[in-house]
Amino acid sequence: MRLLVQHQSTWGFPSPATLGPHLIRLRPASHTRVGIDGYALRIDPQGEVRWLQDPTGNYVARLTYPTGARVSKLDVAVCFECDVHTVNPFDFMVDERCTAMPFAYPAELRADLRAYLDPSDPALRGGARFDAVLDRLPQAGDTVQLLVQLNASVRRAVEYIEREEPGIRTPEETLAAGRGSCRDSAVLLMAVLRSRGIASRFVSGYLIQLAHEPSIEGTPSTVPEDTVALHAWAEAYLPGAGWLGFDATSGLLCGEGHIPLACTSTPALAAPVEGTSDVSASEVRFTMQVERLTPRPA
């Protein structure tokens, strides 16, 4: 099924503002499971946009304006077509050396995965509650089954809420609250995975949910209409399979509706739009929509 995805973010300023360089991470990553066609990024007012890839291969647009330029608003608009087909999230093979946990990553991978195995990242800070959760979780067994269990455990421990305030809670803060946004649950899952010696990274992206489409388990969708939204989840690296997405908000593996934009070893580096201005925005608006370009198959 071909879909048209449109996303616009607008920042309005009470008086003309000078903007510092902005980094925009809103281009689908190369390992997305859907085909991406006709991508466009539009900025109003126009500035200089240079595309680059960061050290982990994410596509990043660097937006700058001439010295002395002032703007009364900033519009960032994304438009792209994608070809979505149902995928089996378990369609992968794991290196025979890593099919049971605990395991050690092959020597040839350890240097590249070091940042994704670091449990000391301040963003992943735990405490008594986090330690108590770890004590209850399995440590050994079939690798894939164990990862599924760990993902489901985070889903059970955290009630999902839409949290508008900026920032991401640490695992200890999320467990203390008993609830959190998708980004909070993703960070908690990262911390759990790293505690078990599994390389993990934070992912910001789009989540497309189509109305009246059956899920992979065969249960009917509860979404009343087609939707697209910014979302966050975690990915774990398994030799032989590569990076696999785990959505702690649903407790399921990521499917065709998850479109990754930025994948990073620490969540602060995955913000969809990052930049500074000398005047605080007085208004922030977000609009997102998805449109079917081809009808649902009979």
Buried (B, 14 or more C-beta within 10 A) or exposed (E): BBBBBBBBBBBBBEEEBBBEBBBBBBBBBEEBBBEBEEBEBEBEEEBEBEEEEBEBEBBBBBBBBEEEEBBEBBBBBBBBBBBBEEBEBEEEEBBEEBBBBEBEBEEEBEEEBEBBBEBEBEBBBBEEBBEEBBEEBEEEEEBBEBBBBBBBBBBEBBEBEEBEEEEBBBBBBBBBBEBBBBBBBBBBBBBBBBBBBBBBBBBBBBBBBBBEBEBBEEEEEEEEEBBBBBBBBBBBBBBEBEBBBBBBBBBBBBBBBBBBBBBBBBBEBBBBBBBEBEBEBEEEEEEBEBEBEEEEEE
